[in-house]
Amino acid sequence: MRQLILDITPGGPPRLEDFVTGRNAEVVQTLQQWVRGEGTERFVYLWGEPGAGKSHLLQALCPTRYVACAPDTRFLPDPDPLLLVDDVDRLSPEGAVSLFHRYNERRDEGGRLLVSGPCPPAQLALLPDLATRLGWGLVLRVHALDDPEKMAALQTRAAHMGVSLPQEAARYILTHWTRDTASLFALMQELNRWSLSAHRAIITIPLIRDALASLQPRSSGM
C-alpha cells in the first residue's frame, strides 16, 4: 500500500455540503447553530483523531476567521468577536499564551471562540490555564469515518468534481491507498485530472490502476 505526499492543489474550498456526517450529524448541526450565534454557548472545543474532518468543518463554517496553528502563530488583539482556531496543539508556549489572552477578552466582551485539537482539553500538552479554559465550554468529538462512510465521501467528492465514482472503484481505492481522508481526497483530485485527460466521465478501476502506477514518492524517501 502506497503512502505518498502528493503535490496537489485542492479542488476548491471546503464546504459543509461536502462533509459526510456519518456519526457526526449532531456535531455539524451544533456548529452551524454556533456560527449563526444561536444558543447560549460561546466557547466550543472540537476534538478527534487526525483525518476526522475537524479542519474541513472549521474552514467551511467561517473561512475568513479561520486560523491554522503553527509554532510561530500568535494571536493579537482583535475586535472581531468570532475566531476559529485549528490544531491548537501545534502552538508554541508563546502562542498558547497569546490565545489565552484572546480567550479572556472574548469571555469578558461577549465574543465567541471555536478551537480544535487531537484530544480532549485535559489531555493537551499545552499551557495548563488555556487547556482548563478550553474545557469550560462545550466539548464535542468528531468521529472518524468508517469504510462505508469513506466510500460515500469519495463518491461525494467525485460528484462535486463532475465525475462519477462507482462503488467498486471507491472500494478499490480504499484497499490500495492510505485510508486517512486527507490522502484519499488528494488522490481523488489526481484521479479527476486523469479522467479529464482521458475524456472520461467515470473513474474506473483501470484508470485508478494507471494513476497509482504513475505516482512516485518524493525524493525525501517516503
N, C-alpha and C positions, 0 to 999 in steps of 0.2 A: 504494500500500500504506500502510495506516494504522500509525502508531506512537504510541500514546497510553498515558498512565499512567492506569490505572483505579482508582478508589476502591472496591476490592473486598475484603471480608473473606474470608480463606481458608476453605475448606470443612472444615477440620479439621487437626490436627497432622500433620506429615509421618510417613509410615510406610514401613518398609523394603519391605513388600509392594507399595507403590505405585511404587517406584523401578524404572523399566525399565532393566535392567542393560546391554543392548547388549554392548559390548566390555569391560564393567566387572565381569564375574562374579567374577573372581579378586580384584579390589579389594574388592567387597562381602563376599566370604567372609572375606578377611583382616581387615577391620574388625569383622565380627561376632565373630571369634575374639579380636581385641584387646580389645573391650569386655567380654568374658567373662573376661579375664585369662589367656587361653591363649597359649602360646608365650613366647619369651624377650624379644621386642622390646617395650620400654615406651614408646618415643617414635616417633610417626608424623607425617609431613608429607604432606598431601594437596594436590595442585595440579591445576589445569585451567582452561580458559577460562571467563569468566562465563557462567552458564546451563548449565554441565555437570552440575550437581546436587550440588556439594560441600555447600552449606548443608542441602539436604534430607537427605543422609546423616548429617551431624553431629547435626542435630536429632532424626532418627529413632533414632540409636544411643543417645543419653542426653540427653533434653531438660532434665533437672534440672541437668546440669553443663555446659550449652551456653552459650557467651558469644559474641555477635556484636560484633566490634570496631568502635569508633568513635574519633575523635580524643581524646575525653575518657575512654576506657576505661582503668582502672587495675586491676592485679591485686594484691590484698592477700594477706598470708599466710593460708593456708587449710589446715586439717587434712585435708580430703578428698583422697585420693590420686589422684582422677580429675578431669581437666579437658579440655574440648573447646573450642578457640578457633577461631572462624571469621573469615576475611578479615583475617589478621594484618597485611596491607599497609596497612590503614587506621589503624593505631596511630600516635600521635604519638611523638616520641623518648622522652618520659617514660613513655608506656605501654609502649614496647618494653623499656625498662629494667626496669619492674616485671615484665613477663613473663619476662625474662632471669633475674631472681631466683627466680621461681616454678619455672622450668625447673631451675635448680641445686638447689633444695630437693627437687624430685621425684627428681632423679638421685641425691641423697645419701640420701633417705629411702625409696626404693622405689616412688615414685608413678609415674603414667602421664600422658602428655600427647599429645593429638591436635590438630594445628594445620593450618588450610587457608590457601591463598594462590593467587594467579593464575598463578604461575610457579615454577620450581624455586628452592630456597632461595638458591643462589648468585646469582640474578638479582634478589633482593628489594632494594629501596631502603630498607633497614632497618638498625638497629643491627648492625654487622658481626659482633660477638660472638654476638648472638642468631641471625642468619642462619646462621652457621657451625654452631652447635649444632643448629639445626633440620635441617641436612644430615647430622648424625651418625647419626640414626635411620633408620628405614625411610621411604623416599620413594616415594609412589605417585601415579600420574597417573590422573585421571578423564577419560575421553574423552567429548566431546560426542556427542549422538545424531545419527545421520544422519536423513534424511527418513522412511524407513520406520519407524525406531525412534521418531521423534517422533509419527507417527500412532498407533503402538501405545500410546505413553504417553498420548495424548489419549483413546484408547478405554478404557484402564485407568482413567483419572481419571473419565471419564463413568460407567463401571460402578460405581465407588466412590460416585458421587453418586446412583446408582439410575436412570440413564437410559442409552439406547443411542445410540452414535455410529457410524453406518455408515461403511465405508471411504471411500466417495466424499465424504461430508461432512467427514471428517477431512482428506482431500486438499484440499478446497475451503478449509478454514481455513488450511492451510499456504501456499496461493497467494494468500490475501487478507489475511494478517495477518503481523506480525513473527514471526520464527522462533525467538527465544530462548524457552526453556522457561518462564521466569517470566511472560512476556507471554501465551504460549499457555495456561498454566494459569489465569491471571487471566481470560482470555476464556472459558475453559470454565466458570468459576464464574458469569460473566454469562449464558452460554447456558443454564446449568442454571436460573437464575432465569426466563429467558424460557420454557423448557419447562414449568416449574411453573405459570407464569401462564397458559399456553395449554393446560394439562392434557394435555400430550403426553409420552409415554414415549420418543419417538425424536426426536433432534435432527436435523432435516432441513436441506437446503441453503436452502430458502425461509426457514426460521426463522433461519438464520445470516445471510442477506442482510438480513432485517428488523432483527436485532440490531446488525449492523455499521452499518447506515444510521442507527441511533438514537444511536450513540456520538459524543460531541463531545469535542474536546480541551479541556484545562483552559485557564483564562484566561491561563496563562503563555505561550501562543502556540505550544505544541507542535503 
